[in-house]
Amino acid sequence: MKNILIFCFPLIMYSTSCKEDNGTSTNETPNIDATALAEIVSVVVSGEESKYTFNVGIKSPDKGCNQYADWWEVISEDGTLIYRRILAHSHVDEQPFVRSGGGVNSTKDQIVYVRAHMNTSGYGTKVFKGNVVNGFQESTLDKTFATTLETVEPLPNGCAF
């Protein structure tokens, strides 16, 4: 009898600890803020004309793949896309973060904007404006400026994490 109790005790404990499964799953998604915007916080440029490397600092309210900064880009004053750096994953625990990209096809004195994009809310309004000769400074850009670029390649093809 003692051996039966020793053998059955774990089974009894297991069966009493199991909860009823009603077949529903809790697929909780983070609370997404459709107005949350990514902002540029720094721009450092190196290299040579027509193939510069941009080191861009971004602050974004990332919550995972459901809400994250999915790219930064360099655009001309007239809204032409010069360069786009795709961000392949969210940066929830790394804020702000810096990512490099190049070669950016720009001249040393061409005025450009550097701006960030959120997968849920589009372009941020805090950008950096400037050129290689005089540097870059914080600026603002209307959220609707050159929004047609949101459909121009290259575009993200997923989010790793």
Secondary structure, 3 states (H helix, E strand, C coil): CHHHHHHHHHHHHHHHHCCCCCCCCCCCCCCCCCCCCCEEEEEEEEEECCEEEEEEEEECCCCECCECEEEEEEEECCCCEEEEEECCCCCCCCCCEEEEEEEECCCCCCCEEEEEEECCCEECCEEEEEECCCEEEEEECCCCCCHHHHHCCCCCCCCCC
